Amino acid sequence: MPRLSAIDRERAIGRLQAGNRLTAIANVMGVATSTICRLWTRFQASGSTRDGARSGRPRVTTARQDRVIYRQHLRQPFLPATETSRNTVNRLVRSMRDRCQALVNANGGHTRY
């Protein structure tokens, strides 16, 4: 099902306020009746048709790491993407561990900086 744009949501609310039925509006806009019903309920509760905030899943990699993973995948296109990302992340973790160990060794084995 297509997502309703902000203009379409406003039009749907306008039609509901004008007295049109939920099913008629849903058929004209090409969406499910439940979509229009939820939109109407949200409008009555908040007075707005804007999308609510979504929590989403937190990012695990940075944009730079994503680009590295993408380039690695282009170099080895038949390697599964999960293995490519795992190898890249493991390499980054190993390099960070090596950097920390080098810092400790440079400070005479002490962890204070």
Chimera marker file (.cmm) of the C-alpha trace (Angstrom):
<marker_set name="trace">
<marker id="1" x="0.000" y="0.000" z="0.000" r="1" g="1" b="0" radius="0.5"/>
<marker id="2" x="1.304" y="3.465" z="-0.769" r="1" g="1" b="0" radius="0.5"/>
<marker id="3" x="2.010" y="5.878" z="2.039" r="1" g="1" b="0" radius="0.5"/>
<marker id="4" x="-0.169" y="8.963" z="2.182" r="1" g="1" b="0" radius="0.5"/>
<marker id="5" x="1.619" y="12.253" z="1.651" r="1" g="1" b="0" radius="0.5"/>
<marker id="6" x="0.941" y="15.214" z="3.926" r="1" g="1" b="0" radius="0.5"/>
<marker id="7" x="-1.359" y="16.754" z="1.304" r="1" g="1" b="0" radius="0.5"/>
<marker id="8" x="-3.324" y="13.502" z="0.910" r="1" g="1" b="0" radius="0.5"/>
<marker id="9" x="-3.736" y="13.223" z="4.678" r="1" g="1" b="0" radius="0.5"/>
<marker id="10" x="-5.121" y="16.764" z="4.801" r="1" g="1" b="0" radius="0.5"/>
<marker id="11" x="-7.468" y="16.008" z="1.902" r="1" g="1" b="0" radius="0.5"/>
<marker id="12" x="-8.733" y="12.869" z="3.633" r="1" g="1" b="0" radius="0.5"/>
<marker id="13" x="-9.458" y="14.815" z="6.838" r="1" g="1" b="0" radius="0.5"/>
<marker id="14" x="-11.227" y="17.498" z="4.795" r="1" g="1" b="0" radius="0.5"/>
<marker id="15" x="-13.414" y="14.895" z="3.127" r="1" g="1" b="0" radius="0.5"/>
<marker id="16" x="-14.231" y="13.299" z="6.478" r="1" g="1" b="0" radius="0.5"/>
<marker id="17" x="-15.204" y="16.697" z="7.893" r="1" g="1" b="0" radius="0.5"/>
<marker id="18" x="-17.358" y="17.260" z="4.809" r="1" g="1" b="0" radius="0.5"/>
<marker id="19" x="-19.268" y="14.078" z="5.651" r="1" g="1" b="0" radius="0.5"/>
<marker id="20" x="-17.832" y="11.513" z="3.234" r="1" g="1" b="0" radius="0.5"/>
<marker id="21" x="-17.668" y="7.892" z="4.381" r="1" g="1" b="0" radius="0.5"/>
<marker id="22" x="-14.390" y="6.203" z="5.374" r="1" g="1" b="0" radius="0.5"/>
<marker id="23" x="-14.693" y="3.514" z="2.720" r="1" g="1" b="0" radius="0.5"/>
<marker id="24" x="-15.380" y="6.019" z="-0.068" r="1" g="1" b="0" radius="0.5"/>
<marker id="25" x="-12.304" y="8.064" z="0.853" r="1" g="1" b="0" radius="0.5"/>
<marker id="26" x="-10.151" y="4.935" z="1.144" r="1" g="1" b="0" radius="0.5"/>
<marker id="27" x="-11.262" y="3.713" z="-2.279" r="1" g="1" b="0" radius="0.5"/>
<marker id="28" x="-10.539" y="7.070" z="-3.935" r="1" g="1" b="0" radius="0.5"/>
<marker id="29" x="-7.080" y="7.314" z="-2.354" r="1" g="1" b="0" radius="0.5"/>
<marker id="30" x="-6.209" y="3.667" z="-2.922" r="1" g="1" b="0" radius="0.5"/>
<marker id="31" x="-5.515" y="2.796" z="0.718" r="1" g="1" b="0" radius="0.5"/>
<marker id="32" x="-7.109" y="0.527" z="3.286" r="1" g="1" b="0" radius="0.5"/>
<marker id="33" x="-10.106" y="1.744" z="5.250" r="1" g="1" b="0" radius="0.5"/>
<marker id="34" x="-8.161" y="1.146" z="8.473" r="1" g="1" b="0" radius="0.5"/>
<marker id="35" x="-5.561" y="3.698" z="7.300" r="1" g="1" b="0" radius="0.5"/>
<marker id="36" x="-8.192" y="6.420" z="7.018" r="1" g="1" b="0" radius="0.5"/>
<marker id="37" x="-9.745" y="5.326" z="10.318" r="1" g="1" b="0" radius="0.5"/>
<marker id="38" x="-6.373" y="5.581" z="12.132" r="1" g="1" b="0" radius="0.5"/>
<marker id="39" x="-5.733" y="8.950" z="10.498" r="1" g="1" b="0" radius="0.5"/>
<marker id="40" x="-9.104" y="10.239" z="11.693" r="1" g="1" b="0" radius="0.5"/>
<marker id="41" x="-8.523" y="8.924" z="15.221" r="1" g="1" b="0" radius="0.5"/>
<marker id="42" x="-5.082" y="10.556" z="15.361" r="1" g="1" b="0" radius="0.5"/>
<marker id="43" x="-6.519" y="13.825" z="14.065" r="1" g="1" b="0" radius="0.5"/>
<marker id="44" x="-9.260" y="13.831" z="16.694" r="1" g="1" b="0" radius="0.5"/>
<marker id="45" x="-6.761" y="13.104" z="19.487" r="1" g="1" b="0" radius="0.5"/>
<marker id="46" x="-3.977" y="15.501" z="18.505" r="1" g="1" b="0" radius="0.5"/>
<marker id="47" x="-5.530" y="17.922" z="16.020" r="1" g="1" b="0" radius="0.5"/>
<marker id="48" x="-2.733" y="17.149" z="13.574" r="1" g="1" b="0" radius="0.5"/>
<marker id="49" x="-2.174" y="14.759" z="10.694" r="1" g="1" b="0" radius="0.5"/>
<marker id="50" x="1.630" y="14.809" z="10.924" r="1" g="1" b="0" radius="0.5"/>
<marker id="51" x="3.500" y="11.554" z="11.331" r="1" g="1" b="0" radius="0.5"/>
<marker id="52" x="4.502" y="10.769" z="14.887" r="1" g="1" b="0" radius="0.5"/>
<marker id="53" x="8.071" y="10.263" z="16.014" r="1" g="1" b="0" radius="0.5"/>
<marker id="54" x="9.436" y="6.773" z="15.575" r="1" g="1" b="0" radius="0.5"/>
<marker id="55" x="11.966" y="5.194" z="17.837" r="1" g="1" b="0" radius="0.5"/>
<marker id="56" x="13.680" y="3.084" z="15.215" r="1" g="1" b="0" radius="0.5"/>
<marker id="57" x="16.597" y="0.804" z="15.801" r="1" g="1" b="0" radius="0.5"/>
<marker id="58" x="19.790" y="2.561" z="16.928" r="1" g="1" b="0" radius="0.5"/>
<marker id="59" x="22.636" y="2.697" z="14.433" r="1" g="1" b="0" radius="0.5"/>
<marker id="60" x="25.449" y="0.208" z="14.970" r="1" g="1" b="0" radius="0.5"/>
<marker id="61" x="27.862" y="1.597" z="12.405" r="1" g="1" b="0" radius="0.5"/>
<marker id="62" x="28.741" y="5.124" z="11.400" r="1" g="1" b="0" radius="0.5"/>
<marker id="63" x="28.224" y="6.498" z="7.903" r="1" g="1" b="0" radius="0.5"/>
<marker id="64" x="31.942" y="6.080" z="7.238" r="1" g="1" b="0" radius="0.5"/>
<marker id="65" x="31.841" y="2.424" z="8.302" r="1" g="1" b="0" radius="0.5"/>
<marker id="66" x="28.822" y="1.909" z="6.058" r="1" g="1" b="0" radius="0.5"/>
<marker id="67" x="30.803" y="3.234" z="3.095" r="1" g="1" b="0" radius="0.5"/>
<marker id="68" x="33.705" y="0.900" z="3.909" r="1" g="1" b="0" radius="0.5"/>
<marker id="69" x="31.343" y="-2.065" z="4.111" r="1" g="1" b="0" radius="0.5"/>
<marker id="70" x="29.749" y="-1.052" z="0.801" r="1" g="1" b="0" radius="0.5"/>
<marker id="71" x="33.137" y="-0.796" z="-0.939" r="1" g="1" b="0" radius="0.5"/>
<marker id="72" x="34.227" y="-4.159" z="0.480" r="1" g="1" b="0" radius="0.5"/>
<marker id="73" x="31.038" y="-5.709" z="-0.807" r="1" g="1" b="0" radius="0.5"/>
<marker id="74" x="31.653" y="-4.254" z="-4.277" r="1" g="1" b="0" radius="0.5"/>
<marker id="75" x="35.123" y="-5.804" z="-4.296" r="1" g="1" b="0" radius="0.5"/>
<marker id="76" x="33.783" y="-9.239" z="-3.315" r="1" g="1" b="0" radius="0.5"/>
<marker id="77" x="30.215" y="-9.335" z="-4.672" r="1" g="1" b="0" radius="0.5"/>
<marker id="78" x="29.652" y="-13.054" z="-4.042" r="1" g="1" b="0" radius="0.5"/>
<marker id="79" x="30.547" y="-12.856" z="-0.349" r="1" g="1" b="0" radius="0.5"/>
<marker id="80" x="27.397" y="-12.608" z="1.798" r="1" g="1" b="0" radius="0.5"/>
<marker id="81" x="26.745" y="-9.092" z="3.091" r="1" g="1" b="0" radius="0.5"/>
<marker id="82" x="26.594" y="-10.337" z="6.680" r="1" g="1" b="0" radius="0.5"/>
<marker id="83" x="30.101" y="-11.766" z="6.371" r="1" g="1" b="0" radius="0.5"/>
<marker id="84" x="31.406" y="-8.586" z="4.743" r="1" g="1" b="0" radius="0.5"/>
<marker id="85" x="30.037" y="-6.422" z="7.551" r="1" g="1" b="0" radius="0.5"/>
<marker id="86" x="31.239" y="-8.854" z="10.226" r="1" g="1" b="0" radius="0.5"/>
<marker id="87" x="34.768" y="-8.841" z="8.761" r="1" g="1" b="0" radius="0.5"/>
<marker id="88" x="34.805" y="-5.063" z="8.563" r="1" g="1" b="0" radius="0.5"/>
<marker id="89" x="33.546" y="-4.549" z="12.108" r="1" g="1" b="0" radius="0.5"/>
<marker id="90" x="35.973" y="-7.162" z="13.464" r="1" g="1" b="0" radius="0.5"/>
<marker id="91" x="38.837" y="-5.424" z="11.678" r="1" g="1" b="0" radius="0.5"/>
<marker id="92" x="37.811" y="-2.093" z="13.196" r="1" g="1" b="0" radius="0.5"/>
<marker id="93" x="37.605" y="-3.620" z="16.675" r="1" g="1" b="0" radius="0.5"/>
<marker id="94" x="41.009" y="-5.266" z="16.270" r="1" g="1" b="0" radius="0.5"/>
<marker id="95" x="42.563" y="-1.992" z="15.121" r="1" g="1" b="0" radius="0.5"/>
<marker id="96" x="41.031" y="-0.150" z="18.098" r="1" g="1" b="0" radius="0.5"/>
<marker id="97" x="42.347" y="-2.837" z="20.450" r="1" g="1" b="0" radius="0.5"/>
<marker id="98" x="45.811" y="-2.496" z="18.888" r="1" g="1" b="0" radius="0.5"/>
<marker id="99" x="45.701" y="1.282" z="19.264" r="1" g="1" b="0" radius="0.5"/>
<marker id="100" x="44.742" y="1.032" z="22.928" r="1" g="1" b="0" radius="0.5"/>
<marker id="101" x="47.469" y="-1.532" z="23.561" r="1" g="1" b="0" radius="0.5"/>
<marker id="102" x="50.045" y="0.702" z="21.847" r="1" g="1" b="0" radius="0.5"/>
<marker id="103" x="48.969" y="3.605" z="24.054" r="1" g="1" b="0" radius="0.5"/>
<marker id="104" x="49.335" y="1.490" z="27.194" r="1" g="1" b="0" radius="0.5"/>
<marker id="105" x="52.753" y="0.280" z="26.073" r="1" g="1" b="0" radius="0.5"/>
<marker id="106" x="53.850" y="3.840" z="25.276" r="1" g="1" b="0" radius="0.5"/>
<marker id="107" x="52.915" y="4.910" z="28.804" r="1" g="1" b="0" radius="0.5"/>
<marker id="108" x="55.070" y="2.212" z="30.382" r="1" g="1" b="0" radius="0.5"/>
<marker id="109" x="52.226" y="-0.205" z="30.928" r="1" g="1" b="0" radius="0.5"/>
<marker id="110" x="50.005" y="2.308" z="32.745" r="1" g="1" b="0" radius="0.5"/>
<marker id="111" x="46.452" y="3.029" z="31.711" r="1" g="1" b="0" radius="0.5"/>
<marker id="112" x="46.361" y="6.617" z="32.983" r="1" g="1" b="0" radius="0.5"/>
<marker id="113" x="47.027" y="9.253" z="30.415" r="1" g="1" b="0" radius="0.5"/>
<link id1="1" id2="2" r="1" g="1" b="0" radius="0.2"/>
<link id1="2" id2="3" r="1" g="1" b="0" radius="0.2"/>
<link id1="3" id2="4" r="1" g="1" b="0" radius="0.2"/>
<link id1="4" id2="5" r="1" g="1" b="0" radius="0.2"/>
<link id1="5" id2="6" r="1" g="1" b="0" radius="0.2"/>
<link id1="6" id2="7" r="1" g="1" b="0" radius="0.2"/>
<link id1="7" id2="8" r="1" g="1" b="0" radius="0.2"/>
<link id1="8" id2="9" r="1" g="1" b="0" radius="0.2"/>
<link id1="9" id2="10" r="1" g="1" b="0" radius="0.2"/>
<link id1="10" id2="11" r="1" g="1" b="0" radius="0.2"/>
<link id1="11" id2="12" r="1" g="1" b="0" radius="0.2"/>
<link id1="12" id2="13" r="1" g="1" b="0" radius="0.2"/>
<link id1="13" id2="14" r="1" g="1" b="0" radius="0.2"/>
<link id1="14" id2="15" r="1" g="1" b="0" radius="0.2"/>
<link id1="15" id2="16" r="1" g="1" b="0" radius="0.2"/>
<link id1="16" id2="17" r="1" g="1" b="0" radius="0.2"/>
<link id1="17" id2="18" r="1" g="1" b="0" radius="0.2"/>
<link id1="18" id2="19" r="1" g="1" b="0" radius="0.2"/>
<link id1="19" id2="20" r="1" g="1" b="0" radius="0.2"/>
<link id1="20" id2="21" r="1" g="1" b="0" radius="0.2"/>
<link id1="21" id2="22" r="1" g="1" b="0" radius="0.2"/>
<link id1="22" id2="23" r="1" g="1" b="0" radius="0.2"/>
<link id1="23" id2="24" r="1" g="1" b="0" radius="0.2"/>
<link id1="24" id2="25" r="1" g="1" b="0" radius="0.2"/>
<link id1="25" id2="26" r="1" g="1" b="0" radius="0.2"/>
<link id1="26" id2="27" r="1" g="1" b="0" radius="0.2"/>
<link id1="27" id2="28" r="1" g="1" b="0" radius="0.2"/>
<link id1="28" id2="29" r="1" g="1" b="0" radius="0.2"/>
<link id1="29" id2="30" r="1" g="1" b="0" radius="0.2"/>
<link id1="30" id2="31" r="1" g="1" b="0" radius="0.2"/>
<link id1="31" id2="32" r="1" g="1" b="0" radius="0.2"/>
<link id1="32" id2="33" r="1" g="1" b="0" radius="0.2"/>
<link id1="33" id2="34" r="1" g="1" b="0" radius="0.2"/>
<link id1="34" id2="35" r="1" g="1" b="0" radius="0.2"/>
<link id1="35" id2="36" r="1" g="1" b="0" radius="0.2"/>
<link id1="36" id2="37" r="1" g="1" b="0" radius="0.2"/>
<link id1="37" id2="38" r="1" g="1" b="0" radius="0.2"/>
<link id1="38" id2="39" r="1" g="1" b="0" radius="0.2"/>
<link id1="39" id2="40" r="1" g="1" b="0" radius="0.2"/>
<link id1="40" id2="41" r="1" g="1" b="0" radius="0.2"/>
<link id1="41" id2="42" r="1" g="1" b="0" radius="0.2"/>
<link id1="42" id2="43" r="1" g="1" b="0" radius="0.2"/>
<link id1="43" id2="44" r="1" g="1" b="0" radius="0.2"/>
<link id1="44" id2="45" r="1" g="1" b="0" radius="0.2"/>
<link id1="45" id2="46" r="1" g="1" b="0" radius="0.2"/>
<link id1="46" id2="47" r="1" g="1" b="0" radius="0.2"/>
<link id1="47" id2="48" r="1" g="1" b="0" radius="0.2"/>
<link id1="48" id2="49" r="1" g="1" b="0" radius="0.2"/>
<link id1="49" id2="50" r="1" g="1" b="0" radius="0.2"/>
<link id1="50" id2="51" r="1" g="1" b="0" radius="0.2"/>
<link id1="51" id2="52" r="1" g="1" b="0" radius="0.2"/>
<link id1="52" id2="53" r="1" g="1" b="0" radius="0.2"/>
<link id1="53" id2="54" r="1" g="1" b="0" radius="0.2"/>
<link id1="54" id2="55" r="1" g="1" b="0" radius="0.2"/>
<link id1="55" id2="56" r="1" g="1" b="0" radius="0.2"/>
<link id1="56" id2="57" r="1" g="1" b="0" radius="0.2"/>
<link id1="57" id2="58" r="1" g="1" b="0" radius="0.2"/>
<link id1="58" id2="59" r="1" g="1" b="0" radius="0.2"/>
<link id1="59" id2="60" r="1" g="1" b="0" radius="0.2"/>
<link id1="60" id2="61" r="1" g="1" b="0" radius="0.2"/>
<link id1="61" id2="62" r="1" g="1" b="0" radius="0.2"/>
<link id1="62" id2="63" r="1" g="1" b="0" radius="0.2"/>
<link id1="63" id2="64" r="1" g="1" b="0" radius="0.2"/>
<link id1="64" id2="65" r="1" g="1" b="0" radius="0.2"/>
<link id1="65" id2="66" r="1" g="1" b="0" radius="0.2"/>
<link id1="66" id2="67" r="1" g="1" b="0" radius="0.2"/>
<link id1="67" id2="68" r="1" g="1" b="0" radius="0.2"/>
<link id1="68" id2="69" r="1" g="1" b="0" radius="0.2"/>
<link id1="69" id2="70" r="1" g="1" b="0" radius="0.2"/>
<link id1="70" id2="71" r="1" g="1" b="0" radius="0.2"/>
<link id1="71" id2="72" r="1" g="1" b="0" radius="0.2"/>
<link id1="72" id2="73" r="1" g="1" b="0" radius="0.2"/>
<link id1="73" id2="74" r="1" g="1" b="0" radius="0.2"/>
<link id1="74" id2="75" r="1" g="1" b="0" radius="0.2"/>
<link id1="75" id2="76" r="1" g="1" b="0" radius="0.2"/>
<link id1="76" id2="77" r="1" g="1" b="0" radius="0.2"/>
<link id1="77" id2="78" r="1" g="1" b="0" radius="0.2"/>
<link id1="78" id2="79" r="1" g="1" b="0" radius="0.2"/>
<link id1="79" id2="80" r="1" g="1" b="0" radius="0.2"/>
<link id1="80" id2="81" r="1" g="1" b="0" radius="0.2"/>
<link id1="81" id2="82" r="1" g="1" b="0" radius="0.2"/>
<link id1="82" id2="83" r="1" g="1" b="0" radius="0.2"/>
<link id1="83" id2="84" r="1" g="1" b="0" radius="0.2"/>
<link id1="84" id2="85" r="1" g="1" b="0" radius="0.2"/>
<link id1="85" id2="86" r="1" g="1" b="0" radius="0.2"/>
<link id1="86" id2="87" r="1" g="1" b="0" radius="0.2"/>
<link id1="87" id2="88" r="1" g="1" b="0" radius="0.2"/>
<link id1="88" id2="89" r="1" g="1" b="0" radius="0.2"/>
<link id1="89" id2="90" r="1" g="1" b="0" radius="0.2"/>
<link id1="90" id2="91" r="1" g="1" b="0" radius="0.2"/>
<link id1="91" id2="92" r="1" g="1" b="0" radius="0.2"/>
<link id1="92" id2="93" r="1" g="1" b="0" radius="0.2"/>
<link id1="93" id2="94" r="1" g="1" b="0" radius="0.2"/>
<link id1="94" id2="95" r="1" g="1" b="0" radius="0.2"/>
<link id1="95" id2="96" r="1" g="1" b="0" radius="0.2"/>
<link id1="96" id2="97" r="1" g="1" b="0" radius="0.2"/>
<link id1="97" id2="98" r="1" g="1" b="0" radius="0.2"/>
<link id1="98" id2="99" r="1" g="1" b="0" radius="0.2"/>
<link id1="99" id2="100" r="1" g="1" b="0" radius="0.2"/>
<link id1="100" id2="101" r="1" g="1" b="0" radius="0.2"/>
<link id1="101" id2="102" r="1" g="1" b="0" radius="0.2"/>
<link id1="102" id2="103" r="1" g="1" b="0" radius="0.2"/>
<link id1="103" id2="104" r="1" g="1" b="0" radius="0.2"/>
<link id1="104" id2="105" r="1" g="1" b="0" radius="0.2"/>
<link id1="105" id2="106" r="1" g="1" b="0" radius="0.2"/>
<link id1="106" id2="107" r="1" g="1" b="0" radius="0.2"/>
<link id1="107" id2="108" r="1" g="1" b="0" radius="0.2"/>
<link id1="108" id2="109" r="1" g="1" b="0" radius="0.2"/>
<link id1="109" id2="110" r="1" g="1" b="0" radius="0.2"/>
<link id1="110" id2="111" r="1" g="1" b="0" radius="0.2"/>
<link id1="111" id2="112" r="1" g="1" b="0" radius="0.2"/>
<link id1="112" id2="113" r="1" g="1" b="0" radius="0.2"/>
</marker_set>
